[in-house]
Amino acid sequence: MNFHERLEKAVERGKRAGNEKARAQVEAAMSEEELKRLHSQYRLELSEHIEKCLHEVAYQFPGFRFETVVGDRGWGAAISRDDLSLEGGKRLTFYSRLEMTVRPFSHLHVLELTAKGTIRNKETYNRSHYHSLTKADGKSFNELIDLWVLEYAEQYAASV
């Protein structure tokens, strides 16, 4: 690597460091109220997307009950169902549920998405994903919601 290439890389590193410093100053300048407003905006957008996706799963698999989740756990939605089966003269009950929520605003200033999936009495996943509010991207969270819901639907379809 010659001097010119090393100089270009040094300049690029300096620009990145300057951008990080500017981003940190912007984040520090945001007031608590601005962060709450930003969180509410994301929460509304994401909870609507969660509801839409879970409604579609419930439509695809009749028997699921849909419920809106609002409270100290967060905002979002859940679908659940109970299935009965007779095996060897025994009556068995199988429970399936998918719940996805956007966690409430906290002093940590993060946007957090949680999901918990259970299929036929077995927990299939319990996940959490978060980003700093100032760096969060609604599109990536929507894509993650889609991915988790599709994964649940595929696992559920394979189990029945």
N, C-alpha and C positions, 0 to 999 in steps of 0.2 A: 504494500500500500504506500503510495507516494505522498509527499507532503500535501498536495492539493486535495487529494481524497480525504486525508485526515483532517484538514482544515474544514472541508464541507461537513464532515460528520460532527466536528466540534461545534460549528455554527448551528447545526440542526439540534444537537443536544441542548445548546443554550436557548434556542427558541422554545423547545419543549419545556424547559425549566421555567422560562418566563410565562408560558401559557398556564402552567400549573400554579404559579404564584398568583397570577391574575384570577384564576378560578377560585383559589382559596380566599382571596380578598372579596370576591363577589359573594361567596358562600357566607363569609363572616358578616358581610353587610346586610344580608337578608334578615329581616326581623322575624321574630317568632310568629307574628300574625301572618306575614307573607308565606312562611313555611306551612302554617295551618291551612291557608287558602289553597296552596299548591297541593297539599295532601288531599284536601276535600275534592279538588278537581280530579285528581287521579282516582280517588276512591269511587267517585260517581261513574266515571268512564269505565273502570275495570269491573265494578260490581254489575253494571248493565251488561257487559260482555259475558261475565260469568253466568248471569241469569239466562241470557240468550243461548249459550252453549248447553247448559244443563237442561233447558226446556227441550232442546233438540234431542238430547240423549233420552230423556223421558218419553219423547214421542217415538223414538226408534225402538225402545224396549217397553211396551205397554206393561203397566203394573207399578212403575216407579211413581212415587208421590214427590211432588216438587214443593219446596218450602224456601221462603226468603229468610236469610239469616241477618239479623240486625241486633247488635248488642255489644257487650263488653268483649266478645270474641272477635268482633269485626263486622264487616258488611259483605254480603255475598249471597250464596244460595247453596242448597243441598237437595239431593234426590235420594230416596231410600225406598226399599221394598222388602217385604217378608215373603219367602216362598216356603210352602209346605210340601213335604215329600213322605211317601210311605215306602220304607225299605225294610224288608224282613219282618213285617208286621209292626214296625215301630213308626211312630209319627215324628218326623224330624222337621225342625224349623231352621231356615237359612236366612240370614240377614245380610243385605247389601246396601251400601251407602257411599255417596261421594259428596264431600263438603269442601267448598272453596271459599275463602274469605280474604278480604283486604283488612289487615290489622289496623286498629285505631292509631291515631297520631300519638307519638310519644316524644319524650325529651331527646331521644336518639336521632330524630329527624331522618327517619328512613321510611321508605315505602316497602311494605312487606306483604307478600302473597303467601298464604298457607293452603295446603290441600291435604285431605285425608281420605283415602279410599279403602273400602272394605268390600270384599266379594265373597259371598257364601260363608260368612263368619270368619274369614281370614283377612287380616289387614294386608292390603297390597302395597300401599305406600302411605307415608306421612312426611310431607315435604314442606319446605319453607324456602322462599327466595326473596332477597331484599337488595335494595340499592339506596344510596343517599338520595334524599328528595331532590337535591339540586342537580344530580347526575342521572336521575331516573328517566326512562324512556317508555312511554305508554305503549308504543308499538311492540317493543320486545316483551313487555308483560302480557299483552294480548296474545302474542305468538306462544308464549309459555303456557297460558291458559288453554289455548287450543291444543297444544301438545299433550298436556296432562289429561285433558278430557278425552282426547282421542285414544291415549294409552289405556285409560280406564275402560272405555267402551270396547276396545279390542280384547282386553283381558276378560271383561264380563261376557262378551260373546263367545269366547273360547271356553268358558266355564259352564255354560248352559247347554 
